[in-house]
């Protein structure tokens, strides 16, 4: 049996006045989602358009997101909230108003409709804070990273779910998101994306889910059966113990997803759930499809899938794996049109398109990544609190990493910690997987205010989201996405750590330069 992940790792002038008073930057031209439109079951039941046709707001804190929602003329007034920077429990306060119902310490999308939250610029990272959607409809969440949300420990948020939907939610599209944890329930984490208590017509597309005990569920118990339908397509699931998803009673369309290292089980259809599972690629995994941990059967229709180094357990009273030779035991009708990529190209097309800060690229249906024509959006004035934007230039001054020491998390074979401080762009360090950390250290306290992370040739753009940490105290100096020059308040320390929390593939750091 494979080891679990825990072991491996805001309309009119009045509205403008309120917005100005609270620091939210708002513009009046119409706005829409950043891509051509929703896909899958989110296109049904009237469709999912989010904040299209409304105003556009720029937010750099969780409180500003709530202020934007609360500054609208009404709870259904369309709005697109462009988010840049790092959102945390500490910068997310409850805001009151007639058009919102918010809470501190969580991004609360409750009793509202017609909202888009989209990451822009250097990226939107929701660090240790979850997004909660409740009694709401027509919601788009796009191009964001949500990471390390905990239900126990400190801080806690959203019951430990990166994205949670519950109680009369419908028409939600989550697209190009990166959702990750750093372990399972014993480490304080719960799920990456949950849908329960009458959550309907949802699509999760072009997203990355990794390093979690639980991928997500549809239905919180075997009696919570009024959820779905849901579409999952072109997502990467990596290093997940189970629930990709757990499907109770609902209908799911699951196609062109790439599953790597499902450690215990994968798609778990139970209690009458039905899944159409087609043209997916399963690799280095166990029990990727079936009914598990219950005697309440679920059903599946399978075609065109690839099973690459997949192992299957023996059937039992509470265990009904679909393999080793999966065959269909039901049929599932799909009411929308869609294009299938061949399963053989799923690893490459998903790797090229999935996740936040990946250019919102999609498949053309023929295994080729393309950037869809964006619909018109307004361009709000940037706020002064945006997170640092890395630039590719080399800072002036002396690179303090030369002659210093270095260490880090587990490194890939053939790479070295010392390669990031040797001044040689032809050598590099890589983590053992797609995330990891590398540090520069000195024998005595050294004051730095900038670092320059330089990717090796051929790896430019691979680094996704990151944090810069004071290696002496663990304090987060800044966070963002993409390699380049990163600035922060001057800090005296003996060790500085660059922690990569998401990436498109295994990153290659050629040089980790430090400057006063």
N, C-alpha and C positions, 0 to 999 in steps of 0.2 A: 504493500500500500504506500502511496506517495505521502510524504510528510505534509501536514497542514501548513498554511501560510504563516501561522503564528510562529512556527518553528523555523521558517526559511526567510525567513525574513520577516420720475413724474407729465388753465387752458385758455382762458381768456385773461384780461388785464388783472383781475383780482387774483387769479392763480399766479400770475407773474410776480405780483407783489409779495405773496407769501413765499414763493420760491426764492426770490432775491433776499428776503429776510433770513432765510435759513441756510443760504450758501449753495443752494442747488442752481446749477446753470441750465436754463431752459430756452429753447428756440421754438418758433411757431410753425415753420414749414412742416409738411407732412413727413411721416417716417414710416418705414416698413421693416420687415425682417431683412436680414442681411443677405439672404439667398433667395433663390427662385420661389421657394415655398415649401410647405410641409409635405411629407410623404406618408404612406402607409395609412393605418387606421385613423391617424389624426386628421386626414383629409375628409373623413366621413362625419356624419352628424352635424352638418353645417360648416365643417372645415375649421382649421386653426390658423389664424392670421395674427394673433398677438396684438401688438400696439399699432398695426398698420393704420394709416390715416390720422394718427394723433400727433402729439408733440414729441419732441426728443429732449431728453435730459441727460446730463453727464453727472455721474456720481463716482466718488472715490472712497467713500466709507459706507458701511452698512446703514448708519443713521441717515445719510443722504439718500439712499435707496428708499428707506421708509418715508422720508420727507417728500420725495417725489410722488410716491403713491398717495400720501395724505394731502398733497397740494392740488390734486385734480378737482374738477368741478363735481364729479361723482365717482362712485366706485367702479363704474363701467366705462368711464372716459378713456379712450385709447391712449396709451403712452409707451414709448420706447425708452428704456433706461440703459444708456451706454455706461458700462462700468470699466474702470481702469484702476489698477493698483491692487493692494492687498486688503481684503475685507476680513475682519476678525471679530470675535466676541467683544473685545475691548472698544471697538469703534462702531458698535451696533447697538443703539439705544431704542427704546420704545418711543414712537411718535404717535400722537393722537390726531384725529380728524374725522370728518363725516365720510370720507371716501376710502378709509383704510381701517385695518384692525391689526396692528402690529404688536410685536413683543421684543423685549431686549434679548440679546444674545443669540438670535436666530433671524434669518431673512424670512419674514412672515408674509406670505402671500395668501391672505385669508379674507373671505367674503368680497372678492374682487373679480374683475374680468378684463380682458383685452389689454394684456401687458406683455411686453417683450423685455427680457433682461439679456443683454448681449455684451460680451467682452470686446474691448477695442484697444487700439494702441499697443502698448507693451504687454497687455494681457490683464485678465481679471482672475485673481486667485482668492478663493474663499478658504482661508486657512483656519482649520479647526472650528468652522461654523457652517451649519447646514442650511439648506433651502427647504422651507416647509410650505407646501401648497395644500390648502384646506378650504372646502366649500367655495371653490373658484373654478373659472372656466376660461378657455381661449388664452392660454399662457404659452409663451415660447421662452425657453432658456437655451442660450446658444453661446458657444465659444467661451466657456468658463472652465476653470479648474476648481474642483471642490475636494479638499484633502484633509485627512486625519481628523474627522469629526468623531467625537467620543461620547459615549453614554455614561462612562464612569471615569474617574480621574479628574483632571483639570486642564483646560476648561471643558465643560460639557455643553452640548448643543444638539437639538433636534432628535433627541433620543438615540444619538449615535449614527443617524442616517445622513449620508451626504445629500441626497434629495429624497424627500418623503412626500407622498401624496395620500390624503385620506379625507373621507367624508364628503361625498357628493362633489367630486372633482370630475370634470370632463374636458376633453380636447386640449391636450397638452403635448407639445413637441419639444423634446430635449435633443439637441443636435450639436455635434462637435464639442462635446464635453469631455473632460478628463476627470474621472472620479477615482479616488484612491484612498486606501487606508495604510496602516503599517502593522497589520496583524488582524487577529480575530477577536472573539468576544472576551477571551481571557486577558487581552491587552486593552480592553475598554471600548472596542469598536463594535458596531452592529452591522449595518447594511449600506450598500452603495446607492441603491435606488429601490424604494418600496412603494407599492400601490395597494390601497386597501379601502374597505368600507365604501363601496360604490364609486370607484375610480374607473373611468371609461374613456375609450377612444384616445389612446396614448401612442406615440411613436418615440422610440429611442434609436437614433441613427448616428452613424459616423462618430462614435464615442469610444473612449478607452475606459475600461474598468479593470483595476488591478490591485493586487496585494491586499486582499481582504478575505476574511473567513466566509462572508456571504455576499454574493453578487446582488441579489434582490428577489423580492417576492411579489406575487399578484394574489392577494388574499392573505389575511393575517392568521386565519385558522381554517380548519376544514369545514366550518359553518359560514365563513365569509366568502360567499361564492358569487356575489353580484358585481364582479369587476370585469374589466376588459370590454372589448377586445384591445389587444396591444400588438404593435409591430416592433420587431427588433431587426435592424439590418445594418450591415457594414460596421459592426462594432468589434473591437478587440477585447476579449476577456483573457486576462493573463494572471496567473498565480492566484486563483480563487479556489477556496475549498469546496463550495457548493452553491446552489441556487443561481443558476445562470439561464433562466430564472427558475424559482419555485412557482409553479402554476397551479392554483387551486380553482377548479371549476370554470375558469375563464378560457377564452380562445386567444391563441397567440400565433402570429406569423413570424417565423424566425428564418431569415435567409441571408446568405452571403456574410456571415459572421466568422471571425477567426478566433478559435478557442485554443489557448496554449496553457498547459499546466493547470487543468482542473483536477484538484488533488484528491477529492473524495467522490464527488458526483457533479453532474452538470445540469442539463435541462430536466427538471423533475416535475412531470405532469401527473397530477394526482386529484382525487376527489372529483372526477369527471372533467378535468381540464383537457383541452384539445390543442395540440400544437402542430402546425404545418412547418416542417423542418426541411429546408431545401437548400442545396448548394452551399453548405457550410463546410468549413475545414477544421477538424478536430485533431490536435496534435499533443502527444506526450501527456495523455490524460487518462482518467479512469471513470467508467460508468457515466458517459457523457449524455446519455438519454435513457429515460425509463421512469418508473415509479419507485421511489425510495422512501424508507422510514415510515411506511404506512401500508395497510392492506386495502386502502381506498384507491381503486385503479384510476389511472389517467390514460390518455390516448394520443396517438401521433400518426401523422402521415409523413413519410420520408421519401426523399428522392434527391439524387445528385450529390450527396454528401461524401466527403473524403474522411476516412478514419486512419490517421497516421500515428502509429504506435499508441493505440488506445487499448487499454485492458478492461476486462469486464469481470464482475464478480458473479458468483453462482446465484441463481434465483433462490428466494426463500419466502417465508410467510409475509415479511414486510419489505421485500426487496425483489423488484422485477425489472432488471436491466433489459433494455431493448436489444442489446447485442449478445453475442458477437456478430450476428448477421441481421441488423435491424430491418424489419419489414413493417409496413403500414398496418394499423388495426382500426383506422377510421379514415374519413375524408373531411377536409376542411375547405369551405368555399371562401374565396377572397374577392371582395366587391370592388376593388380598385385595380388599376393597371400598374404594372411595375416591370422593370427589366432585370433579368438575372445575369450576374457575372458567373462564369464557369467556376466551379469550386477550386479547380487547379490554380487559378490566379488570385483566389481570395487572400492568401497571405500577403501578396505584394500589393494588391489594390487597397486592402484595409490599412496596411502599414503606411501607404502613401497618402491616405485621406483622413484617417480617424484622429480624433482628439482635438483639444483646444490649440489655438495658435498654430494651426496647420494650413492657413490660407483658405479655410472653408471649402477645400477641394472635395469633389465628389467623383463617383465613377460615371462614365458615359454609358454604362451598360455593356461595354465591350472590353472591360479590363484595363481601361485607360483613365488616369486621373485628369480631371478638368476643373477649372474654376468657373462656376455658374455666373451669369450676368446678374449683378446685384441690382435690386430695385432701388429707386431714389430714396436717400435718407438725408435728413438735415444734419448739419455739422455744428454741434454746440461748442461754445467757447470752452477750452480746457480749463479745469480748475487748478488752483495752485497746489493742491494736495495729491496730484497724481503720483503714482509710484515711479521710480527712476526708469528711464528708458535707456537701455544699453546702446552704446554707439560703437562702431567698429574702429575708431581711431585709437592710436596709442597715446596715453597721457604723457605730459611733460614730467621730467624728473627721473629719479633713479628707481629701477625695479628692485625693490627690497627682497624679492624672493630669491634672487641670485645669492647663493651662499647660505641660505636658510635651510631648515629641515622641512620634511613633509611626511604626512601619513594620511590615512583615509580608511574608508570601508573596504570590503573585499574587492580585489582588483581582478580584471580579466587576465587570462593567461597571456603572457608575452608583453604585458604592460608594467609600468613601474611608477610609484609615487614620485620618484625623483625626476621623472621625465617632464613634470610640469614646472620645474624650476631650473632647467638647464640651458634656457635660451635657444633651444633647438626645436624648430617647428616640425621637424621630421619625426620626432618621437612624441609619445603621448601616454596618458593614463586613461583607462576605461574602467568603469565599475564592472562587477561580475554580472550585472543585469542591466536594465534600462534606467535604474535609479541608483544613487549612491552619493558619497561625499568624499571630498579631497581637501586637505588642510595644508597651510603653510605655518611654520612655527619658528620661533626665535628663542634664544636662551635668556633674553631679558625683554622687558616690556617695550613694545615698538608702536608708535602712533601711525595709523593708516587711515585714509579717508576714501580711497578708490582701489578697486581691483580691476584687472582686465583679464577676462576669461577668453582665451583664444582656442577655437576648435581646429582640429587637424584637417589637413587637406582632404577633401571629399566628404567631410562630416559637417560642413557648415549648415546650420539650421536644425541640427538634430536635437540640441538641448531645448527642452520646453520650459517648465516652471522651475524655480529655484529659490533657495533662501541663503542669505549670508549670515553666518552665526559668529558671535564672539566665542571662540573655542574655550576660553577660560571660564565663562559663566553660562554658556548656552543661550544667551540673549540673542534675539533676531535683530540684526542690524538693518536689514532691508530684505525685500523679496520682490520677485518679478518673473520675467520670462525672457529667454533668448540670451545668447552669449554676447560679449562685448564689454565696454567700460561701464562699470557700476560704481556710483558714488553714494556715500552715506556720511553721517556726522563723524568727525575725527574721533577715533577710539584708540586708547592705549591698551594693548593686549599682547599676550605671548603667542597666541594661536588664533588664526582666522580660518573658518571652514566654509567652503562652497558646497552646499547640499543640493543635488539635482533631485527634484521630486517628481518630474515627469520628463519624458523624452520620446521622440519618434522612433528611435531604435537605440542600440547601445551607443552612448555618446563617447566622443574622443576629445579629451582636453589636452591640447598640446602644451599650452603655457597658462599658468595661474600667476599672473603678475600682480604685485602689490605696490602701492605708492602712498607717500605721506599726504 
